Amino acid sequence: MSEKLRLGVIGAGLKAAEYAASWATMPEIEFAALADTTAASRQRLIDVCLAAGAPEPRSFADYRRMLAEMRGELDIVYISTPHAFHAEQATAVAEAGLDLFLEKPMVTTVTEAERLIAAQKKSGVTIVTAFQGGLSPLVLDTRRRALAGEFGELIAISGMIWESWSSNYDGHWKQQPEISGGGFMFDTGAHMMNTVCLLANSDFDSVSAYMANHGKKVDISTAVSARLKNGALATLTAAGEGPPGCASYITFFYSKAIVRIDAWGGWREISVGRNAEPREEAEILGNPMKNFLAIRAGKMENSGSVEMGLRFARLWDAIKESAAAGGASVRIVA
């Protein structure tokens, strides 16, 4: 194995190109190969690598060919493709015995999550889903303190997230249900759902949900009322149309404290008794590869594990089922 970790990229879109500018300069990383169905996207990523002074990676139109021809020449893989492709591609990477950094959300259904978990357990590879909130120091610190009992019993959760998403992504693949896996709640709203799943430290027990498409093919607004298996109650609201901008507010009501935090871990406010601590702010991660490498090396908790992805998938499947049934309560078996 070479001194540098040899990276293969599946999906050379704008997100991969954005990250590549910093990854190509990391001393730990060598861009070895990339795969994308679009030649222009492949060339754009190659150009980013060359501009950073890195060698030109091998280029493939099919990720399967990349995995086959580069067998023994890759150590880690990053996937950034439309959501509906994640399960097949991630499972193939795990079966190839390669550690994986996977863009959010992990997969689109519980069935896909279970298949990926089986592949991961068989190969023993590390898989991390790249949720910014799950890798945020403020979110991880909140999780550690909650698990230690500092805040007391979790009583209830109130979460909301909004963005001018409907107009921002008009005509984008994110609004094509056959490849997006869902609409606003599954895209930007996924950050809220994942941070709630992580900090609640519990699977959901039952869910009632409503969705409205507002003339689109996918959900634009979603309202969820739920009970968790630890007894806490939760409401989650996602609004994918509105004035320009994007924001999130999640409040965790504990028996000893109230914790307010945003879905990406950019800020946090904690109130204990009558005392409110000053708002803390943290830079939202611009280079999550460093966190992935720390998790891979065992220096950091894997908050984006396949098991956490399964918890998320169970919640998402229940939301879709309930909304399709006009808000009927759906019990989650876990």
N, C-alpha and C positions, 0 to 999 in steps of 0.2 A: 504493500500500500504506500502511495506517495505521501510526502509530508503534508501537503495540502489536501483538504477534502475535495474530491472531485464531484462537482455539482452538475446534475442534469435538470433541465427545466422543461416542463410540459405546459404549454400555453404561453406564448410570447406576446401577450397583449400589453395594454398600457400599464397595468399593475406590475407585471414582470419587468417591463422596461424601466419603470420608476425605481424599483428596488435594485435593479442591476447596476445602476450608476454607483451605488455605494458598495454593493456586494463584490463587484469586480475589483475593488481596491482593497478588500479585506485580505490580510496575509494568510488567513486560515482557509480561504476558498479559491478554487480554480474552476472557472466556467469550462466544463468539458463538452457539454452537448446541450442542444435544445431541440424541441419538437413543436411544430405548430402547422395547422393545415393551410395557413395563409403565408405565401412567400414574402409579402411585404412586412408582415409582423416578424418573421424570422430574421430578415435583413435588418430591421430596426434594432432588434436586440443584439445582433452581431455588431452593429455600428456602435452601440452603447459600450459594449465590451472593449472594442478597439479604441474608442475615444478615451477609455479609462486606462489604456496601456496594457490591457490583458490580451492574451493570445486569442485568436479566433476560435470559437467553439465549433464542433461539428454540428451540422444542421440536418434535420430530418422532417419530412412532411407527416410522418406517422410515428406516434410515440411508441407503438409496439416494436417497430423496427429499431428505434433508438435503444430500447431496453434489451433487445436481442443482440444487436451489433456491438453495443457498449458493455456487454456483460463482462464483469471483472475490471471495468475501467471507470465505474461510477461508485461513489460512496453514499451520496445523498441526492434526493430529488425534491424539487419544489413544483407544486401543481397550482396553476392559476388559470382555470378554464371555466366556462359556464357551469352552474351548479349541477345540472343533471348528468354531467360527465364525470363528476368527482368519484363516484362509487366504483365504476369500472376501472378508471385509471389508477386510483389509489390502491385498489385490490391487486392490480397487476404489479404495481411497484412493491407492495408488501410481499407478494409471491416471488418477486425477483430478489428478495432479501436485502432491500435497500431502505435506509431510514428516510422518512418522509416528512416534509413540511408542507401542509395542505391548506390552501386558502379556505376561508369560511364560506358557507357552513360545510361541515364535514361531508354529509350526504343529504339526500332528500327524504328518505323514509327509514323506518325502523328495520325493515328487511335488509336494506342496503347496509345499515350500520352493523347489523349482526353478521353479515357476510364479511365485512371488513375486519371486524373483531376476530373472527375465526382465522382469517389470513394472518393477522398480526400475531395472534397467539401461536400459530404454527411456525412462523418464521422468527419470532422474537424481536422484530425490528421496532424502532422507536417511531411513533406517529404523533405529530403535534398539529392541531388545527390552529390556524393563525388568527385568532380573535385578539384584537388589540386590548380589549378589556381584560381578557384572561391572562395576558402577559404584562399588564400594568402593575407597577409597584404598589399603587394605592389599593387596587382591587385585591392583590395578593396579600397585602398587609391586613386589609379588612377581613379577608377569609381566615387568616391565621388567628386574629384576635377573636373572631366569632367562634371558631372551633375551640379556642382555649376557654370559652365561657365568659369572657370579659363583658360582653353585652347582655348576657342573660338569655332567656328563651326567645326564640323568634316568634312573634305574634302575627304579624301581617306584612305584606309587601304591596307597594303602590308604584307602578312603573309607567312611564310614558316616553314616547319618542316621536319626533316629527321631522319632516323634511319636505322641501318642494320637489319631491321625487317623481311624481307623475309627469310633470313638465320637463324636469331635468333629464329623464331617461325615455322620453317619448320616442318610439321607434327602435330603442335599444334592445339587445337580446334579453335584458333583465325583465322586459315586459312581454316576452314570448314564453308562455307557460310550458311549452314542450321542452324547453331547455333551461328555463330559470328555476323550475321547481316551486314557484310561488311568486308573490308580488312584493310589496313594500315590507310586509311583516317578516318575510323570509330573507330579505336582502338587508336593508338598514336595520329593520326590527330584530334581525338575528342577533345583533350586538346586545340589545336589551335582554332578549331571552337567554342568551348564554351567560351574561353577567348575573342574572337572577338565578339560573340553575347552579352556577358556581358558588355564589354566596349563600344561597338558601341551604346548600349541602343536603338536598333531599330531592327525591323524585316527586313528580306530581301525582296526585291520587285521582282527581276528577277535574274536568274542564268543561266550561260552557263558553262558546265563542260565536261572535257575529262578524261577518265581513261585508264590505261594500266595495264594488269595483269602480264606481263613478265613471262608467263609460269605457273603461279599459278591459283587457282580457284577463287581468290579474287583480288581486286585492290591492286596494289603495288605502283603505282604513280597516282596522281590526280592533275589536273590543273583547277582552278575555276576563272571565271570572273563574277562579280556580281554588282548589284546596290541595295542599301538599301532604305527603305522607307523614311529615313531622307535625301535622296539625295546623300549620300556619295557613292563612288565607291570602290570596293574591289577586290583584287586578292589574291588567296590562293593556295599555292603549297605544295604538300606532296610527298616526295620521300622515299619509304620504302625499298630501297636497296642502299648499299654504304659501305664505310669503317666502321669498328667497331665504335660504338658510337651513340649518340642521341642528337639533339639540335633543338632549335626553335628560330626564330626571328620574331617578329611582330612589325610593325611600324604604328603608328596612326598619320596621318598628319592633324593637326588642323590649323585654321586660325591664332592662336597666338603661337602655340607650336608644337613640334614634340616629340612624346613619343615612345620610343622603349622599348619593354618588351618581356620576353619569355613566352611561353604558360603556364608554371607552376608557374609563379610569383617568380622565383628565382633571377631575376635581373631586373633593370629598369634604363633607361637613358632618361632624359628630357632636351630638348633644347628650350629655350624661346628667341626669337629674335636671336642675335648672341652669346648668352651666353649658354654654355653647362654645365649642372650640373654634378658633379661626378657620376659615376655609383654607384647605390645602390644595395646591395645584401641582400637577406633574405633566411634563411634556408627553403628549401621545406619541407612541413609539414610531420612529421613522425608519428604524432598521431592526425589525424583529428577528432577523437571522441570528443576531447575537444571542437572543433568548433561546432560540431553537438549539444553538450549539451548546448553551449552558445546560439545557434540559437533557440533550443527548449525552453530555459528559457527566450527568448525575449531580450537577451543582445547583439545580433548580427544580422545583416541583413541576410535574407535567400537568398544568391546569387545562391543557387542550388535548387530553387523552381520548382514546376511542371510547372509553367508558363514559366520559363526560359528553361525548358526541352522541352516544346512545340515549342518555337522559334528555338531551336537546331534541333528538329525533322523536322520542316518545311524546314529548310535549307538542311538537309541530304536527305530528300525525293526528293527535287528539284535537287540536285546534281546527284542522281541516275537516275532520269528521264531524265535529260539532257544528261548525259553520254551514256545512253542506246539509245538515239536518235541522236548520233553522234555530240553532242555539241549544239543541238538546244536550243534556249532560252526558259526557263520555267518561267512563271509568278507565283508568290506565292500569293495565296489569304489568307489573315489573317484578 
